Amino acid sequence: MRPIHNILVGIDLRPRDGRLTQGSKSAIRQAARLARASGARVHFLYSDQHNPENEVGEDFDPAQGEAHLREFCARKGLPEASWLLSHEPAWLAIIHQVLSEGYDLVIVAKRNRSRRMDRKLGSTSMKLVRKCPCPVWVVQPDYEHDEGPILVATDLGPVGVEALAWGAELAQEEDRKLSVVHAMQVPLELQLGGSRLGDVEYQKLLDEELDKVTHEVHSHPIVRAMGKRAKVVISWGSPSEVILKVERKIEPSLTVLGSVGRGGIPGFLLGNTAERLVYRLESSLLVVKPKDFVCPVE
């Protein structure tokens, strides 16, 4: 996990009175907890550009919104947080700020109201997790983030280890349990050659592969350092379905994923597993980017 020095929080204000939405309050509370643990500075960005996912309301004075924000932040221990008003779309304004100022983490919340209630993430959040060059934490407004385990999905590749490091450090800082899930799929060579093997020999090779991966995950330094606080779940199946099954069972407050794009348009794909998951996860979501991530925004 890379050090956190500056956190950028994208906020949303109610158009009727300029007060913070429930999701924005949850995002601020999470930023305050991280700031207390890491000493990071917190900055806020609000875009006044209309989002078609939200209901249209009356205009309000931005100064009134800033006053409400500062009052709430002071109660949460963030009296010196800075505020930025942008006329760009929220996702674009946030990415421009990350590129120009070098923020270490972006925190946003799911929109409280959306025309797509079948989706767990709004369009702004989805654009950020796909395109923003730094990690993006999407807070679910209905969750209490100081309780519940942290779930990390990892394949132990470079970005998977980065996700594991984030999850482990957050679990240690906030005294939470850590669940590490690794989904296994039958190796291609075994799939191709399985028809030539008997059932006993085929099962033996599967068991050997499972033992090998189980040892690899349990012996990873990050997992070992967590001791009894870490629970490892290794299961055969599609990564997205395995992760969803574990999430439904343990009800984590946060799920950490790595973003891996394998070609195509930069910033369009998160990687097959993440793309299938981000709209369906119930928990808050932290998406970690690989070191060679290419941001499509100039």
ChimeraX attribute file (.defattr): number of C-alpha atoms within 10 A of each C-alpha:
attribute: neighborCount
match mode: 1-to-1
recipient: residues
	/A:1	14
	/A:2	9
	/A:3	9
	/A:4	16
	/A:5	15
	/A:6	20
	/A:7	22
	/A:8	26
	/A:9	25
	/A:10	24
	/A:11	22
	/A:12	25
	/A:13	22
	/A:14	18
	/A:15	19
	/A:16	11
	/A:17	15
	/A:18	21
	/A:19	20
	/A:20	20
	/A:21	18
	/A:22	19
	/A:23	23
	/A:24	26
	/A:25	21
	/A:26	22
	/A:27	25
	/A:28	29
	/A:29	20
	/A:30	20
	/A:31	26
	/A:32	21
	/A:33	17
	/A:34	19
	/A:35	19
	/A:36	12
	/A:37	13
	/A:38	14
	/A:39	13
	/A:40	17
	/A:41	20
	/A:42	25
	/A:43	20
	/A:44	20
	/A:45	20
	/A:46	23
	/A:47	21
	/A:48	18
	/A:49	11
	/A:50	14
	/A:51	15
	/A:52	10
	/A:53	15
	/A:54	15
	/A:55	12
	/A:56	12
	/A:57	11
	/A:58	9
	/A:59	12
	/A:60	16
	/A:61	10
	/A:62	14
	/A:63	11
	/A:64	12
	/A:65	20
	/A:66	21
	/A:67	13
	/A:68	16
	/A:69	23
	/A:70	17
	/A:71	13
	/A:72	18
	/A:73	19
	/A:74	12
	/A:75	9
	/A:76	16
	/A:77	14
	/A:78	21
	/A:79	14
	/A:80	12
	/A:81	14
	/A:82	14
	/A:83	15
	/A:84	13
	/A:85	15
	/A:86	14
	/A:87	12
	/A:88	15
	/A:89	15
	/A:90	25
	/A:91	20
	/A:92	19
	/A:93	19
	/A:94	25
	/A:95	24
	/A:96	16
	/A:97	14
	/A:98	20
	/A:99	16
	/A:100	9
	/A:101	11
	/A:102	16
	/A:103	22
	/A:104	18
	/A:105	24
	/A:106	28
	/A:107	25
	/A:108	28
	/A:109	28
	/A:110	23
	/A:111	24
	/A:112	17
	/A:113	11
	/A:114	18
	/A:115	11
	/A:116	11
	/A:117	10
	/A:118	9
	/A:119	13
	/A:120	20
	/A:121	25
	/A:122	21
	/A:123	16
	/A:124	19
	/A:125	25
	/A:126	21
	/A:127	17
	/A:128	25
	/A:129	28
	/A:130	24
	/A:131	24
	/A:132	28
	/A:133	27
	/A:134	23
	/A:135	23
	/A:136	25
	/A:137	26
	/A:138	27
	/A:139	29
	/A:140	27
	/A:141	20
	/A:142	13
	/A:143	17
	/A:144	16
	/A:145	22
	/A:146	14
	/A:147	14
	/A:148	18
	/A:149	22
	/A:150	26
	/A:151	31
	/A:152	29
	/A:153	27
	/A:154	23
	/A:155	20
	/A:156	16
	/A:157	11
	/A:158	14
	/A:159	20
	/A:160	23
	/A:161	19
	/A:162	22
	/A:163	28
	/A:164	28
	/A:165	18
	/A:166	19
	/A:167	28
	/A:168	26
	/A:169	16
	/A:170	19
	/A:171	21
	/A:172	13
	/A:173	12
	/A:174	14
	/A:175	14
	/A:176	20
	/A:177	22
	/A:178	27
	/A:179	26
	/A:180	26
	/A:181	22
	/A:182	23
	/A:183	19
	/A:184	17
	/A:185	14
	/A:186	15
	/A:187	10
	/A:188	9
	/A:189	8
	/A:190	14
	/A:191	11
	/A:192	10
	/A:193	10
	/A:194	16
	/A:195	10
	/A:196	10
	/A:197	11
	/A:198	10
	/A:199	10
	/A:200	9
	/A:201	12
	/A:202	16
	/A:203	13
	/A:204	12
	/A:205	14
	/A:206	17
	/A:207	11
	/A:208	11
	/A:209	15
	/A:210	18
	/A:211	11
	/A:212	11
	/A:213	17
	/A:214	16
	/A:215	10
	/A:216	12
	/A:217	21
	/A:218	16
	/A:219	12
	/A:220	12
	/A:221	10
	/A:222	17
	/A:223	21
	/A:224	13
	/A:225	12
	/A:226	16
	/A:227	11
	/A:228	10
	/A:229	17
	/A:230	22
	/A:231	15
	/A:232	16
	/A:233	16
	/A:234	15
	/A:235	17
	/A:236	13
	/A:237	14
	/A:238	13
	/A:239	23
	/A:240	19
	/A:241	14
	/A:242	19
	/A:243	26
	/A:244	16
	/A:245	12
	/A:246	18
	/A:247	22
	/A:248	12
	/A:249	9
	/A:250	13
	/A:251	16
	/A:252	23
	/A:253	22
	/A:254	29
	/A:255	27
	/A:256	25
	/A:257	28
	/A:258	27
	/A:259	26
	/A:260	24
	/A:261	20
	/A:262	11
	/A:263	10
	/A:264	8
	/A:265	10
	/A:266	16
	/A:267	22
	/A:268	17
	/A:269	18
	/A:270	23
	/A:271	15
	/A:272	14
	/A:273	18
	/A:274	21
	/A:275	17
	/A:276	15
	/A:277	18
	/A:278	25
	/A:279	14
	/A:280	14
	/A:281	20
	/A:282	21
	/A:283	26
	/A:284	25
	/A:285	24
	/A:286	26
	/A:287	23
	/A:288	25
	/A:289	26
	/A:290	19
	/A:291	11
	/A:292	9
	/A:293	16
	/A:294	15
	/A:295	16
	/A:296	14
	/A:297	13
	/A:298	6
